[in-house]
Amino acid sequence: MKKCKIGVYICSCGTNIAKMVDTEALREYISALPDVAMARTYKYMCSNPGQEIIVQDIKEHGLDRIVVAACSPRMHERTFRRALATAGLNPYLLEMANIREQCSWVHDDPVTATVKAKSLTRAAVNRVKYHEPLESMSVDMTASTLVIGGGIAGMTAALELADSGHYVYLVEKSDHLGGNLARVDLTAPYLDSARDLIVERITRIRTNKQIEVHLSSKVTEVKGYVGNFTAKIELVNKLDNILHYPDEVKIGSVVVCTGYKEFDASRITHYGYGKLPNVITSFEFEKMIQSGRVETKQGKTPKYVAIIHCVGSRSQEFHTYCSRVCCMTALKYAHEIKSANPECYVSDIYIDMHAFGKGHEDFYTRTSEVKTLFLMYEKNEKPVIRAAEPDDDCEMLIEVNERLSGEVIEIPADLVILMVGMEAREDATEVARLVNISTDKEGWFMESHPKLEPVATTTDGIYIAGTCVAPKDIPDTVAQARAAAARILGKISKGKIDVDAVYAEVDEELCAACRLCNTLCPYSAIEFIEEDGKGHSHVISALCKACGTCVSSCPSSAIKGRHFTDQQIFAEIEGMLA
Amino acid sequence: MPIRVNPRLIEELDFFGAEDVQYCYHCGDCSANCPHADEVFRFPRKWMRTLQMGLERKLETALEPWLCYYCGQCSEQCPREADPGETMMSLRRWLISRYDFTGIARLFYTSKASEILAIVITGLLTGIGFLWYGLHFGNIHIYDGPGAFLPSSFIHTFDLTLGSVLLVILLINAFRMWRLTLYNERSVPIPWWLYIKRIFLLPWHFFTQKRYAECESKRSTKIFMPWIIHLSLMLGYVIMLVLVMAFIEQLQLGPEIFWPVHVFGYAATIGLVIGTIYFIRSRVFKQNQVQYKKSHSTDWVFVVLLFIIVLTGILQHLFHRTGLLEVANIIYIVHLMAVVPWLLRMPFSKWAHLVYRPLAMYFASILRDAIKIQEKKESPVPSPALG
């Protein structure tokens, strides 16, 4: 192995490191190691003067490897890689030793902490000798996009992209656009018509030449990688459920907006849904309002209406999460019922009233002004509905252990509305498999980071938006749809997609074609190539996230992880143990 | 056994003045702030809730509204402006209508017109009756003594009859109050001797209204004015009532002043004048404390009638002394036209609290003792619902 000139830079991080690690002793120790040309300490290596020291040393002393003993590489690896690049050195010739999070912050004895810092830095010095210069690549970005789902999220994302001049394929399973929102009459809290929201969008989509709408269709296959996908769209014949006329399209990104389905209320037996004729779900009530007639099955105008919240939500037996929209929808019903018939009494039976959004608290106050009776029940003590006796002046009686008063009470009701929660669609796993993303235990699609990456997934180029991610209201859904569109537009405007230089590579000569890695890869980044009866696995570098699963599983040691070679790892271990 | 909700009750209580109770979201600030609420008697929040839910059967049994003197501290700091103080006031009005077996209280509270009509008719009948009596049997030129226009012995008999009618109605209603609050619906047994042990509380609370003053115990700048005024007004008309019922003959003597009786009459008049003016002023200008911000129509009927009574009483006395006996006699009839409906209305209006409030203090103390006895007897009993 050729001799190299390593520069080691030890950061004091103010006193974060220096108060526990004797940085001067560390510097002296490291300077004495073979191949170390120079070692320096500095108060803040990440600062501009700190980086400048590295740049100057590389230029003046011809250093060809750099080790920075400082914080976690998650914090500043990018910073120091940039410094190397500035000095004309390949950025992958850097190694960091984490002597802050894994050393000074977690120890209270300066002597042993310094010993540990020496080991960590020595390991980094040993490893960096085997680093190779790596080059990152870029792939082309196809500008057209596939949007799966024609609800408010899908329509919004499609319009956003098409209005920017890019082609969109909008695929909807049913025979019309609008999704679940089309089943709703008014929206809370401003009582705007849902119909108006949708119709405007549908008209714009229908007249937009950049959007190709596929109704009664399914996406049956998505292949390729970010910027370069191909998808098959097939028409579903409703009668025989057979797929016809596959249509293959080339796309750069996919937005999944498949929405939710409502909870099946008959699963909760003591609400009597399906048995008591006047117990209905919120969607059935929406239909009633749309038809303009709120009445019982017997055709009478109800004197008492009870609304029960959290049907299927926030319970141990069904779904533990909150469905987020039902509280406001319930208030909307109370409001609508009271305006249509001021003589009618509305009881609103909830676990907690979640009025968190803009205008929601005001809406709650307005609803309490019209004397809606708000009642609170214990999460695990659901109300029980039974038919009333003939001499009662109501159809049903609801028994509740009311929390705010501590009394067991009986509420008269002629009509009971069950606020059914949202749940993931039955075909969510199928869709997830199709586009290679993951679902959580409830069946919702997973974001790549719940806070910082709310619309991206672990598969590059696949975005999720709306209620297929988690229950949410219309403003949040629209915001996500637009966020996904913005992410895609950003990639399109750049034109190229950078692929990290760190990925796995298969040595075709050594590959035994066992295909073990093909199934293990969590990112479906490994394809199998067959030529002349002889086959071998191949890693699509654009899809590879360098997790190393295939590297460690290969029985023939045919797969090499770039920047994580066996040689580098062993050198690091030896350095640590020396 | 679950209690049936009556969603209509909250609408009904509108008539009694609880117009904002629906805003309450049960933070409990009012109960925390109330100087009188404690472990056993929790209010106002608990009763705001009971009212919102329309648990009539429970509300009927409540003593708590009577333990409140409406100092208004709860309403001052209510974050929802649900006005707990006014709600307790309205509950007292509602309870009066519940205790009242005649149904008149309910009618008066729910219909302003019927109350005013009843007062006008009673007033007119009284006026016509006394005028007829005076013109037939008396002499308009004589105010007192033999041959007087309205002889004091006749008035005395009339007063006693009126007083007995009032007493019977009040006793029956007080019995109904006892049955609702102590006899029914209470889980603890009440030993009979507690009724005797605590009887002293009746006159004590009646004459001192000590708890009204205690409302100020938590406030940094204490406001004792409403208590003092209320006390002097109450003592004023109680003294007047005693004078009229027992010493009417001496009271009506003149023109010389009969000090042993008249001194009480003057003292009572001062109390009544100050009280009436203070309350009218507060209600008109809605100043001072929060409790005068909202006035039920029945509040006005009371103060206006009282004002007429006090004014005609003073004028009568003055004209008697100055020798304008005909004018004094006519004013006497006007005085009676206000007095009779005012007194007859008493058991059916908020002013029945003269009886119910001391009774409630007495009952509450008995109940408190009974609960303590029960707790000692048994192992710890489950605590009542959250305040």
Boltz contact constraints between the chains, C-beta under 6 A:
constraints:
  - contact:
      token1: [A, 345]
      token2: [B, 7]
      max_distance: 6.0
  - contact:
      token1: [A, 368]
      token2: [B, 22]
      max_distance: 6.0
  - contact:
      token1: [A, 368]
      token2: [B, 23]
      max_distance: 6.0
  - contact:
      token1: [A, 371]
      token2: [B, 10]
      max_distance: 6.0
  - contact:
      token1: [A, 371]
      token2: [B, 22]
      max_distance: 6.0
  - contact:
      token1: [A, 373]
      token2: [B, 7]
      max_distance: 6.0
  - contact:
      token1: [A, 399]
      token2: [B, 2]
      max_distance: 6.0
  - contact:
      token1: [A, 404]
      token2: [B, 26]
      max_distance: 6.0
  - contact:
      token1: [A, 404]
      token2: [B, 49]
      max_distance: 6.0
  - contact:
      token1: [A, 405]
      token2: [B, 49]
      max_distance: 6.0
  - contact:
      token1: [A, 406]
      token2: [B, 385]
      max_distance: 6.0
  - contact:
      token1: [A, 407]
      token2: [B, 3]
      max_distance: 6.0
  - contact:
      token1: [A, 408]
      token2: [B, 2]
      max_distance: 6.0
  - contact:
      token1: [A, 409]
      token2: [B, 2]
      max_distance: 6.0
  - contact:
      token1: [A, 409]
      token2: [B, 3]
      max_distance: 6.0
  - contact:
      token1: [A, 409]
      token2: [B, 5]
      max_distance: 6.0
  - contact:
      token1: [A, 410]
      token2: [B, 2]
      max_distance: 6.0
  - contact:
      token1: [A, 410]
      token2: [B, 4]
      max_distance: 6.0
  - contact:
      token1: [A, 411]
      token2: [B, 5]
      max_distance: 6.0
